[in-house]
Amino acid sequence: MKGKRSLETRLIHGTYDRERHHGSLTPPIYQTSTFSFASAEQGEARFAGDESGYIYSRLGNPTVDILEKAIADLENAEAGAAFSSGMAAVSSVLLALVRSGDHILVSEGVYGCTYGFLEMARDRYNIDYDLIDMSDEETVRKGIRENTKAVYVETPINPTMKLIDLDMVIRVAKEKGVTVVVDNTFCSPYLQQPLDLGADVVIHSATKYICGHGDVIAGLAAGKAEFIQEMKMTTLKDMGGVMAPFDAWLLLRGLKTLSVRMDRHCRNAEFLFHKLKEHPEVSSVVYPGDPSSSQYELASRQMRQPGGLITFEVRGGKEEAQKVLNRLKMAQVAVSLGDAETLIQHPASMTHAVVPKEKRMTMGITEGMLRLSAGLENPQDIWEDLAQALKQQ
Ligand SMILES: *Cc1c(COP(=O)(O)O)cnc(C)c1O
């Protein structure tokens, strides 16, 4: 957007107005459940919407508001919303977009609990969905039905790191007037900005890169003011997955270092990619920054940098993959991603264990596959740890 400062600067100075808070350098934490009214009439006016102001923290809290404004600014959106988890964001956004009898078109390989939510919505609430491979334009076009109310995309896809061409999907959806929702968790606003490409709503599990320190479960969404307001007054307010003020404060703190952390995550991932690619015990490596990959051009066009995640396959299948994890001395065996610590997990038995084996195979999730979230440690130290774990004993 023209006239705005660069993203790196906005991450730090953002939209927080210090003058309204006694010049406090960092935002205050309004650790309160409710707000006193000066009079009965003021209470009436606030409930009637005739006077702006806070009522009760599930309906709005000043610290949470500062974060909501920050994510809207960073995603170049009109408005933002904060949630108690990434899944609260996913479910609240989708349920605000559809009614019983509607359909959602979803990219194959979405986050496991998003898939779980869609299954539940279909079985219990008559909201249909299809999972499709969104790499082909015609498949996307054919997938949109009369009753399709949303196209839901995640890119890169976990754990196979396949990318979806957002430009193409958004263009096809717009032809049919369908809302596009992008789960931007793996990129953070620093690496990819779907709203600038024409998407309508962007979602983050802020638990990951936005927090960056492994100490909060939280979600964010951003989009048009009308939609965000409607969602806040319906699915967010009434299902109640709101963010706590202290969590908002931790995320505002995390945002300040997002660009610095992302640069380092990305640099470490690139370093590890080259090392892993040469290692004899590693049969394949997938990483959006691989210049020999067919998706390299798309990655360069769509993402500012290739990200901090790498997926690789060790020779010897599940047994060997588990041995590698057990030999690690520094990297932590854990799901989640985007933390200061390098985290590594085995998708077939952890994040994707619920997916039947045959389905996992067609999705390209093999038994020897490991997914690594490059931390912020010295890259040589991460590599030494990985190399000693990979070495055949
Ligand atoms: C973790 C994650 C979620 C869910 O977020 P929570 O904060 O764990 O509820 C959704 N989408 C993606 C891509 C994720 O990685």
The ligand as an SDF file (V2000), in Angstrom:
LIG
                    3D

 15 15  0  0  0  0  0  0  0  0999 V2000
   -1.2910  -24.8290   14.0290 C   0  0  0  0  0  0  0  0  0  0  0  0
   -2.0990  -24.5350   12.8370 C   0  0  0  0  0  0  0  0  0  0  0  0
   -3.4720  -24.2690   12.9180 C   0  0  0  0  0  0  0  0  0  0  0  0
   -4.2280  -24.3360   14.2360 C   0  0  0  0  0  0  0  0  0  0  0  0
   -3.7970  -23.3740   15.1320 O   0  0  0  0  0  0  0  0  0  0  0  0
   -3.8840  -23.5100   16.7290 P   0  0  0  0  0  0  0  0  0  0  0  0
   -3.3170  -22.2280   17.2000 O   0  0  0  0  0  0  0  0  0  0  0  0
   -3.0890  -24.7260   17.1150 O   0  0  0  0  0  0  0  0  0  0  0  0
   -5.3270  -23.6860   17.0780 O   0  0  0  0  0  0  0  0  0  0  0  0
   -4.1530  -23.9450   11.7660 C   0  0  0  0  0  0  0  0  0  0  0  0
   -3.5230  -23.9080   10.5710 N   0  0  0  0  0  0  0  0  0  0  0  0
   -2.2240  -24.1870   10.4510 C   0  0  0  0  0  0  0  0  0  0  0  0
   -1.5900  -24.1420    9.1040 C   0  0  0  0  0  0  0  0  0  0  0  0
   -1.4550  -24.5050   11.5620 C   0  0  0  0  0  0  0  0  0  0  0  0
   -0.1530  -24.7830   11.4320 O   0  0  0  0  0  0  0  0  0  0  0  0
  1  2  1  0
  2  3  1  0
  2 14  2  0
  3  4  1  0
  3 10  2  0
  4  5  1  0
  5  6  1  0
  6  7  2  0
  6  8  1  0
  6  9  1  0
 10 11  1  0
 11 12  2  0
 12 13  1  0
 12 14  1  0
 14 15  1  0
M  END
$$$$
